[in-house]
Amino acid sequence: MNPRSGEDLLALAPVVPVVVLSEAATAVPLARALVAGGLPAVEVTLRTGAALEAIERIAAEVPQAVVGAGTVTTPHQAEQAAAAGAAFLVSPGCTPGLHAAMAATGLPALPGAATASEALALLERGVTAMKFFPAEAAGGRAYLKSLAGPLPQVRFCPTGGITAASAPDYLALPNVGCVGGTWLTPADAVASGDWSRVEELARLASGLGGAP
């Protein structure tokens, strides 16, 4: 089930939950709820000290999940995430050094791009699947739509400011494979262990498609 390429990542589900965990103990029940709701891909951001342990636990205890590391910003983080058992890597932006480090892990990745020039730089390295971040702040759906003409070979996972209401509009674009979202794991639900709520949000998200 693990993806082999960035293109595979885009096809896993319409929404990739972007998860920030302050306690590794919540990682397994959270991942199980998301999987039960129909969202196998789980992006754990490396923004907290619990992130790497959370990835380790999900990889070991939730085989149905495809757990990845997000907010990868340094070569060392790419190496750490791979060692923790991440199945994919996501970065908010990309440099030649960071891309080389992510590629060296052998894991599929979605390097970040927010401009046409950044997308072209990744294309020169053979990358056609990218993260578009910060989606709403960088121009949103209108900007992505404008990129589809000159860069038809690129497909994106827009992340940043996307909601359950706006996700279908993004998914309707021909150059969007999936979206990343934080709305699936509300902080209060995670803190209280309300996994049924998380599962229901995941179930609703798993059914999202393009807008008519």
N, C-alpha and C positions, 0 to 999 in steps of 0.2 A: 504493500500500500504506500510505502514511502516514495515521495516524488524523486525523479531523477534529474529534473531540470526546472528552471524558473517557469517555463510554460506549463509544466505539470502542476506546479503550485497554484497557478491561476485557475486551474480546472478542478481543484479539490472541492470547492464549495463557493457559493456566491459571496459569502462573507467570511473573513478571517478575524476571529476575535483577537483584539489587542489587549493583553492582560498585564496589569501591574500588580505584583504581589508583594506585600510587606512581610508575609509569613509563609514559609515553605509548606507548612502543615496544611494550608488550604489548597495547595496545588492539585492534589489528586482528586478530591471530591469536586473541585471546580471543573477539571478536565473531563471527568466522568459525566457531569451534567451537560457540558457543551456537546460531547459526543452523543449522548442520549438524545439531544435535541437535533442532531443531524449535522453538526459542524465538527468534522474531524481535525481540522487544522487549528492549532492554538499557538499564537505568537506571544511568548513571554518576554517582556521588555527587560533589558539589562539596566534598569533604572534603580533597582534596589539591591541590597545585599543578599536578599533571599532568592534572587532570580536563578542563579546557577543551580542551587540545590533544588529549586522548584522544577527546573528542566530535568534534572536527574531523576526525581521522583516520578514525574509524569512518564518519562521514557521507560522507566522500570516497571511501573505499576498500572499504566493505562495503555496497553498495546494497541488499542483501537484508535488512539490519538496520534496525530502527526504533530509533534511538538517542535517549535522552532524558537530561535532567539531573535528578538527585535532590538532596535536601537543599538546595533553593533556599530561602533564608531572608531575602533582601533583594531589593528592586526591582532593584538593580544586577546582582545575580547572574542574575536573570531575563533582563535585557537581554544580559548576556554570553553566557549559554547559547544564546539565540536567535541571536546573532551567530556563535557557533561552529558552528551547524548543527543544534542539537537539534531533534528532531521533537515532543517533548513535555516538560512540566515537572512535577515532583513536589515538594511541600513537606511537611515534617514537621508543620506547623501552619499557621495562616493568620491574617492580619490584613487589615483593609480595604485598607491600602496595598499589601501584598504581593499580594493578589488582583487589585487594579487593575493592578499592574505586569505580572503574569502574563497577564492578559486582554489588555493592550495589545500583547503580542508577537504575538497572533493564534494562538498555539499551544494545542493541547488541553492540559489540565492536570488533575492530581489533587491538589487542595489537601488538607492534612491536617486531620483532626478526631479528637478522642479522647473527646468528650462529646456528649450530646444537644444541649446549648446551642450547641456549636460547629457541629454539623451543621445546626441550625436557622438559624444565622447565614449559613451558606453557601447553604442553601436560599433564603433571602431574596434572595440574589444570583443565583439561577437555577442554582445548581450542584447536580447530582444524583449525580455520580460523584466519590467522595472517597477519599483514603487514610486508613486507620484505623491510627494509630500513637501510641505503641508497642503493638502488638497484644496480646502476651501480658501485658505489665505493666499495660495499661489495662483488663484484664478478659477478654481473649481471646474465644473462641468463644461463651461464655455471654453476655457483654455484647453482642456483635453480634447474637445471636439475640434478645435482649430489645429491641433497637432496631428490629427488623423490624416489630413490631406498630404502634408509633406513627409510624414513618417508613418506610412501605413503598415510597416513591418513591426512596429513597436506596440506592445500591449502592456497595460498598466494595472497595478493594484493601488488605486488612490486611497490615501489614509490621511486623517486629520480633519476633524470637524464634521465628518459624515454621520448622519443619523439614520434611524430606521425609515424616516420619511423621505430623505434625499437619496438614499442608497439605490432605489429602483431607477432613478434618473441617470445616475452614473452607470449602472449596469446595462442601460439601454445603448450606451455608446459602443461602437464597433471595436474600439481600441481599449476597452476595459474588460478584464477577465473576471475580476472579483474586487471587492472593496474591503478595507480594514476598518474595524469599528470597536470603540470602547463601550458602546451602549449596552453590550450583551452582558457585561459584568459590572453592574452598579456597585459602587463602594459599600453602600449599606447592605446590599444583599450578600456580598462576600464577607463582610464583617460579621453578619449575623448567621452565616451559614445557610442562607435561604436558597438552597440548590434547586428547588423546584421552580423558583422564579427564574433562575439562570437558564434552566432547561427549557422553560416556556419561551423565553426571549430568543434562545437559540433555534427553537422549532419555528418560530415566526420568521427569523432571519434566513433559515435554510430554504424557505419557500419563496424568497424574494427573487424576482426576475426583472427583466427589462421593462421599462414603462412603455405603454402602447404608443 
